[in-house]
Amino acid sequence: MPMIDLRSDTVTRPTPSMRKAMNAAELGDDVFDDDPTVDRLEALVAETLGKEASMFVPSGTQSNLAALMTHCARGDEYLVGQQAHTYLFEGGGGATLAGLQPQPLDQEPDGTLDLGKLAKLIKPDDYHYARTRLLCLENTTWGKALPQEYLAEAKTFADEHGLALHLDGARIFNAAVEQGTTAAEIAAPFDSVSVCLSKGLGCPVGSVLAGPSDFVKQARRWRKMLGGGMRQSGILAAAGIHALQHHVDRLAEDHANARLLAKGLDGIDGIEVATVQTNMVFATIAEHKITGLAEHLRKNDILNTAPIAGSLRLVTHLDVDADAIRTAVETFAEYFA
Protein backbone atom coordinates (compact mmCIF):
# COMPACT_ATOMS: atom_id res chain seq x y z
CA MET A 1 0.00 0.00 0.00
CA PRO A 2 1.46 3.42 -0.93
CA MET A 3 2.03 6.02 1.76
CA ILE A 4 -0.78 8.51 2.34
CA ASP A 5 1.23 11.72 2.57
CA LEU A 6 -0.72 14.56 4.19
CA ARG A 7 2.27 16.71 5.11
CA SER A 8 1.85 19.23 2.29
CA ASP A 9 0.74 19.64 -1.30
CA THR A 10 4.44 20.09 -2.15
CA VAL A 11 4.93 16.30 -2.01
CA THR A 12 3.06 15.67 -5.27
CA ARG A 13 4.80 13.85 -8.10
CA PRO A 14 4.43 14.60 -11.81
CA THR A 15 1.60 12.69 -13.46
CA PRO A 16 2.40 10.44 -16.45
CA SER A 17 0.95 13.04 -18.83
CA MET A 18 3.06 15.76 -17.22
CA ARG A 19 6.19 13.64 -17.57
CA LYS A 20 5.34 13.14 -21.24
CA ALA A 21 5.03 16.89 -21.74
CA MET A 22 8.37 17.44 -19.99
CA ASN A 23 10.07 14.84 -22.16
CA ALA A 24 8.77 16.49 -25.33
CA ALA A 25 9.71 20.05 -24.33
CA GLU A 26 11.54 22.19 -26.87
CA LEU A 27 14.65 23.57 -25.16
CA GLY A 28 17.09 26.44 -25.33
CA ASP A 29 19.14 28.38 -22.78
CA ASP A 30 16.92 30.54 -20.62
CA VAL A 31 19.80 32.66 -19.30
CA PHE A 32 20.39 33.63 -22.94
CA ASP A 33 16.62 34.20 -23.16
CA ASP A 34 16.12 31.61 -25.87
CA ASP A 35 14.28 28.73 -24.22
CA PRO A 36 10.96 28.70 -26.11
CA THR A 37 9.13 26.60 -23.53
CA VAL A 38 10.06 28.98 -20.72
CA ASP A 39 8.88 31.84 -22.91
CA ARG A 40 5.55 30.06 -23.41
CA LEU A 41 5.12 29.48 -19.69
CA GLU A 42 5.91 33.09 -18.81
CA ALA A 43 3.50 34.39 -21.43
CA LEU A 44 0.79 31.99 -20.22
CA VAL A 45 1.20 32.99 -16.56
CA ALA A 46 1.20 36.70 -17.40
CA GLU A 47 -2.01 36.27 -19.40
CA THR A 48 -3.60 34.09 -16.71
CA LEU A 49 -2.87 36.67 -14.01
CA GLY A 50 -3.66 39.71 -16.15
CA LYS A 51 -0.13 41.09 -15.88
CA GLU A 52 2.28 42.41 -18.51
CA ALA A 53 5.11 39.95 -17.92
CA SER A 54 6.35 37.15 -15.68
CA MET A 55 9.57 35.38 -14.71
CA PHE A 56 10.10 31.66 -14.05
CA VAL A 57 12.15 30.92 -10.91
CA PRO A 58 13.18 27.76 -9.04
CA SER A 59 11.15 28.39 -5.87
CA GLY A 60 8.49 30.49 -4.23
CA THR A 61 11.02 31.69 -1.68
CA GLN A 62 13.19 33.11 -4.45
CA SER A 63 10.17 34.58 -6.20
CA ASN A 64 9.05 36.45 -3.09
CA LEU A 65 12.58 37.59 -2.30
CA ALA A 66 13.08 38.92 -5.83
CA ALA A 67 9.82 40.83 -5.44
CA LEU A 68 10.93 42.33 -2.12
CA MET A 69 14.27 43.37 -3.62
CA THR A 70 12.61 44.93 -6.65
CA HIS A 71 10.04 46.90 -4.69
CA CYS A 72 12.37 48.04 -1.89
CA ALA A 73 15.87 49.41 -1.40
CA ARG A 74 18.21 48.37 1.40
CA GLY A 75 17.05 49.82 4.70
CA ASP A 76 13.41 49.98 3.60
CA GLU A 77 10.57 48.26 5.41
CA TYR A 78 7.77 45.93 4.34
CA LEU A 79 4.53 45.23 6.20
CA VAL A 80 3.70 41.54 6.49
CA GLY A 81 1.69 39.02 8.49
CA GLN A 82 3.29 37.61 11.62
CA GLN A 83 2.62 34.07 10.37
CA ALA A 84 3.06 34.83 6.66
CA HIS A 85 5.41 32.75 4.55
CA THR A 86 7.38 35.81 3.40
CA TYR A 87 8.20 36.59 7.02
CA LEU A 88 8.22 33.34 8.99
CA PHE A 89 9.23 30.58 6.60
CA GLU A 90 11.77 31.99 4.14
CA GLY A 91 14.89 31.94 6.25
CA GLY A 92 14.96 35.66 6.97
CA GLY A 93 16.03 36.33 3.40
CA GLY A 94 14.39 39.74 3.25
CA ALA A 95 16.54 40.92 6.17
CA THR A 96 19.71 38.94 5.48
CA LEU A 97 20.03 39.17 1.70
CA ALA A 98 17.94 42.23 0.85
CA GLY A 99 18.75 44.37 3.90
CA LEU A 100 15.07 45.01 4.55
CA GLN A 101 13.25 45.50 7.82
CA PRO A 102 10.08 43.43 8.15
CA GLN A 103 7.27 44.94 10.17
CA PRO A 104 5.02 41.99 11.08
CA LEU A 105 1.46 42.13 12.37
CA ASP A 106 -0.69 39.27 13.60
CA GLN A 107 -3.27 38.18 11.05
CA GLU A 108 -6.96 38.20 11.84
CA PRO A 109 -8.77 34.83 12.07
CA ASP A 110 -9.72 35.04 8.37
CA GLY A 111 -6.08 35.61 7.34
CA THR A 112 -6.42 39.32 6.64
CA LEU A 113 -4.34 42.11 8.14
CA ASP A 114 -6.29 44.82 9.97
CA LEU A 115 -5.76 47.92 7.84
CA GLY A 116 -6.35 50.25 10.79
CA LYS A 117 -3.58 48.54 12.75
CA LEU A 118 -1.33 48.60 9.68
CA ALA A 119 -1.79 52.36 9.32
CA LYS A 120 -0.32 52.85 12.79
CA LEU A 121 2.75 50.83 11.83
CA ILE A 122 3.70 52.95 8.80
CA LYS A 123 6.74 54.99 9.72
CA PRO A 124 6.77 58.80 9.43
CA ASP A 125 8.95 60.51 6.84
CA ASP A 126 11.86 60.92 9.22
CA TYR A 127 15.40 59.64 8.80
CA HIS A 128 15.25 58.03 12.23
CA TYR A 129 12.96 55.37 10.74
CA ALA A 130 13.07 52.83 7.99
CA ARG A 131 10.96 53.86 4.98
CA THR A 132 7.78 51.81 4.74
CA ARG A 133 7.55 50.84 1.08
CA LEU A 134 5.56 47.65 0.65
CA LEU A 135 2.60 45.66 1.91
CA CYS A 136 2.73 41.88 1.46
CA LEU A 137 -0.38 39.70 1.62
CA GLU A 138 -0.76 35.94 1.23
CA ASN A 139 -3.58 34.07 -0.51
CA THR A 140 -4.53 31.50 0.57
CA THR A 141 -3.56 31.94 4.24
CA TRP A 142 -3.95 28.82 6.42
CA GLY A 143 -6.06 27.41 3.61
CA LYS A 144 -8.43 30.39 3.72
CA ALA A 145 -9.10 32.53 0.66
CA LEU A 146 -8.90 36.26 1.39
CA PRO A 147 -12.23 38.00 0.64
CA GLN A 148 -12.28 39.86 -2.67
CA GLU A 149 -13.68 43.00 -1.05
CA TYR A 150 -10.74 43.00 1.36
CA LEU A 151 -8.26 42.90 -1.53
CA ALA A 152 -9.90 45.99 -3.02
CA GLU A 153 -9.68 47.74 0.36
CA ALA A 154 -6.01 46.77 0.65
CA LYS A 155 -5.32 48.30 -2.76
CA THR A 156 -6.98 51.56 -1.73
CA PHE A 157 -5.00 51.52 1.53
CA ALA A 158 -1.71 50.94 -0.30
CA ASP A 159 -2.40 53.74 -2.78
CA GLU A 160 -3.34 56.18 -0.01
CA HIS A 161 -0.08 55.47 1.82
CA GLY A 162 2.19 55.29 -1.22
CA LEU A 163 2.92 51.59 -0.80
CA ALA A 164 3.47 48.91 -3.40
CA LEU A 165 1.32 45.80 -2.98
CA HIS A 166 2.72 42.26 -3.38
CA LEU A 167 0.81 39.00 -3.20
CA ASP A 168 2.39 35.73 -2.17
CA GLY A 169 -0.14 33.81 -4.23
CA ALA A 170 1.47 30.42 -3.79
CA ARG A 171 -2.02 28.90 -3.71
CA ILE A 172 -3.87 31.59 -5.66
CA PHE A 173 -5.54 28.96 -7.85
CA ASN A 174 -6.97 27.24 -4.77
CA ALA A 175 -8.44 30.59 -3.79
CA ALA A 176 -9.86 31.15 -7.28
CA VAL A 177 -11.50 27.71 -7.40
CA GLU A 178 -12.94 28.14 -3.90
CA GLN A 179 -14.40 31.56 -4.69
CA GLY A 180 -15.58 30.68 -8.19
CA THR A 181 -13.51 33.45 -9.73
CA THR A 182 -10.31 33.76 -11.79
CA ALA A 183 -6.72 34.15 -10.72
CA ALA A 184 -6.63 37.37 -12.76
CA GLU A 185 -9.43 38.89 -10.68
CA ILE A 186 -7.62 38.02 -7.45
CA ALA A 187 -4.32 39.34 -8.83
CA ALA A 188 -5.78 42.58 -10.23
CA PRO A 189 -5.20 44.84 -7.18
CA PHE A 190 -1.56 43.79 -6.80
CA ASP A 191 1.57 45.31 -8.29
CA SER A 192 3.26 41.92 -8.25
CA VAL A 193 2.15 38.34 -7.71
CA SER A 194 4.12 35.18 -6.97
CA VAL A 195 2.46 31.87 -7.88
CA CYS A 196 3.73 28.39 -7.04
CA LEU A 197 3.58 25.57 -9.56
CA SER A 198 4.89 22.84 -7.26
CA LYS A 199 2.10 22.82 -4.68
CA GLY A 200 -1.49 22.05 -5.64
CA LEU A 201 -0.74 22.24 -9.35
CA GLY A 202 1.58 19.27 -8.98
CA CYS A 203 4.77 20.35 -10.74
CA PRO A 204 8.12 19.02 -9.50
CA VAL A 205 9.76 22.46 -9.30
CA GLY A 206 9.06 26.10 -9.89
CA SER A 207 7.28 29.37 -9.20
CA VAL A 208 6.55 32.42 -11.32
CA LEU A 209 6.72 36.13 -10.44
CA ALA A 210 4.41 38.40 -12.45
CA GLY A 211 3.95 42.14 -12.74
CA PRO A 212 4.64 45.10 -15.03
CA SER A 213 7.31 44.61 -17.71
CA ASP A 214 9.77 47.05 -16.11
CA PHE A 215 9.31 45.37 -12.74
CA VAL A 216 9.99 41.89 -14.15
CA LYS A 217 13.02 43.17 -16.07
CA GLN A 218 14.54 44.45 -12.82
CA ALA A 219 13.56 41.27 -10.98
CA ARG A 220 15.51 39.22 -13.53
CA ARG A 221 18.69 40.93 -12.38
CA TRP A 222 17.94 39.89 -8.80
CA ARG A 223 17.14 36.36 -9.96
CA LYS A 224 20.57 36.14 -11.55
CA MET A 225 22.25 37.48 -8.40
CA LEU A 226 20.33 34.99 -6.25
CA GLY A 227 21.49 32.06 -8.37
CA GLY A 228 18.14 31.51 -10.04
CA GLY A 229 19.28 31.62 -13.65
CA MET A 230 18.56 28.18 -15.13
CA ARG A 231 19.64 26.87 -18.52
CA GLN A 232 17.51 24.23 -20.28
CA SER A 233 14.71 24.92 -17.83
CA GLY A 234 12.07 24.33 -20.48
CA ILE A 235 11.87 20.77 -19.12
CA LEU A 236 10.48 22.26 -15.90
CA ALA A 237 8.47 24.96 -17.65
CA ALA A 238 6.67 22.31 -19.69
CA ALA A 239 5.37 20.86 -16.44
CA GLY A 240 4.04 24.28 -15.50
CA ILE A 241 2.27 24.71 -18.83
CA HIS A 242 0.68 21.28 -18.48
CA ALA A 243 -0.42 22.06 -14.92
CA LEU A 244 -2.03 25.36 -15.86
CA GLN A 245 -3.88 23.70 -18.71
CA HIS A 246 -5.00 20.55 -16.89
CA HIS A 247 -4.65 20.82 -13.10
CA VAL A 248 -6.43 24.02 -12.07
CA ASP A 249 -10.05 22.91 -12.18
CA ARG A 250 -9.20 19.60 -10.49
CA LEU A 251 -8.20 21.52 -7.34
CA ALA A 252 -11.90 21.28 -6.49
CA GLU A 253 -11.28 17.56 -5.87
CA ASP A 254 -8.65 18.41 -3.27
CA HIS A 255 -11.07 20.78 -1.57
CA ALA A 256 -13.77 18.11 -1.53
CA ASN A 257 -11.34 15.60 -0.05
CA ALA A 258 -10.32 18.11 2.62
CA ARG A 259 -13.98 18.53 3.60
CA LEU A 260 -14.35 14.73 3.64
CA LEU A 261 -11.33 14.47 5.92
CA ALA A 262 -12.58 17.25 8.18
CA LYS A 263 -16.00 15.67 8.51
CA GLY A 264 -14.48 12.30 9.40
CA LEU A 265 -12.08 13.70 11.97
CA ASP A 266 -14.68 15.95 13.53
CA GLY A 267 -16.68 12.88 14.50
CA ILE A 268 -13.82 11.52 16.62
CA ASP A 269 -13.78 12.27 20.35
CA GLY A 270 -10.56 14.14 21.13
CA ILE A 271 -10.34 16.04 17.82
CA GLU A 272 -11.76 19.47 17.02
CA VAL A 273 -11.65 20.60 13.40
CA ALA A 274 -11.68 24.17 12.09
CA THR A 275 -13.85 25.17 9.15
CA VAL A 276 -12.31 24.08 5.84
CA GLN A 277 -12.26 26.26 2.74
CA THR A 278 -9.65 24.80 0.41
CA ASN A 279 -7.18 21.92 0.77
CA MET A 280 -6.00 22.36 4.36
CA VAL A 281 -7.50 20.78 7.47
CA PHE A 282 -6.49 22.12 10.88
CA ALA A 283 -7.31 19.77 13.73
CA THR A 284 -6.79 20.49 17.42
CA ILE A 285 -5.70 17.31 19.21
CA ALA A 286 -6.44 16.54 22.85
CA GLU A 287 -3.16 17.06 24.73
CA HIS A 288 -3.03 13.57 26.23
CA LYS A 289 -3.38 12.07 22.75
CA ILE A 290 -0.59 13.94 20.95
CA THR A 291 2.24 11.69 22.11
CA GLY A 292 2.22 8.56 20.03
CA LEU A 293 -0.08 9.85 17.28
CA ALA A 294 2.62 10.35 14.66
CA GLU A 295 4.09 6.90 15.33
CA HIS A 296 0.66 5.26 15.01
CA LEU A 297 0.02 7.05 11.72
CA ARG A 298 3.43 6.19 10.30
CA LYS A 299 3.01 2.52 11.20
CA ASN A 300 -0.17 2.65 9.15
CA ASP A 301 1.55 4.34 6.17
CA ILE A 302 0.30 7.86 6.85
CA LEU A 303 2.68 10.82 6.96
CA ASN A 304 1.90 14.10 8.71
CA THR A 305 3.77 17.06 10.13
CA ALA A 306 4.19 17.35 13.88
CA PRO A 307 1.43 19.22 15.74
CA ILE A 308 2.25 22.81 16.67
CA ALA A 309 0.67 23.95 19.95
CA GLY A 310 -1.72 21.02 19.69
CA SER A 311 -2.84 21.91 16.16
CA LEU A 312 -2.25 19.46 13.32
CA ARG A 313 -2.24 20.57 9.67
CA LEU A 314 -3.28 18.00 7.07
CA VAL A 315 -3.11 18.88 3.38
CA THR A 316 -4.89 17.18 0.49
CA HIS A 317 -3.51 17.06 -3.05
CA LEU A 318 -3.63 15.18 -6.34
CA ASP A 319 -1.77 12.14 -4.95
CA VAL A 320 -4.42 11.57 -2.25
CA ASP A 321 -7.84 10.37 -3.39
CA ALA A 322 -11.11 9.88 -1.49
CA ASP A 323 -10.30 6.25 -0.67
CA ALA A 324 -7.03 7.36 0.94
CA ILE A 325 -8.92 9.96 2.95
CA ARG A 326 -11.33 7.33 4.26
CA THR A 327 -8.39 5.13 5.22
CA ALA A 328 -6.77 8.03 7.05
CA VAL A 329 -9.96 8.75 9.00
CA GLU A 330 -10.23 5.09 10.02
CA THR A 331 -6.62 5.12 11.18
CA PHE A 332 -7.18 8.23 13.32
CA ALA A 333 -10.33 6.66 14.78
CA GLU A 334 -8.43 3.50 15.73
CA TYR A 335 -5.85 5.53 17.63
CA PHE A 336 -8.35 7.72 19.48
CA ALA A 337 -10.44 4.69 20.41
Secondary structure, 3 states (H helix, E strand, C coil): CCCEECCCHHHCCCCHHHHHHHHCCCCCCHHHCCCHHHHHHHHHHHHHHCCCEEEEECCHHHHHHHHHHHHCCCCEEEEEECCCHHHHCCCCHHHHCCCCEEEEECCCCCCCCCHHHHHHHCCCCCCCCCEEEEEEEECCECCECCCHHHHHHHHHHHHHCCCEEEEEECCHHHHHHHHCCCHHHHHCCCCEEEEECCCCCCCCCCEEEEECHHHHHHHHHHHHHCCCCCCCCHHHHHHHHHHHHHCCCCHHHHHHHHHHHHHHHHCCCCEEECCCCCCEEEEEECHHHHCCHHHHHHHCCEECCCCECCEEEEECCCCCCHHHHHHHHHHHHHHHC
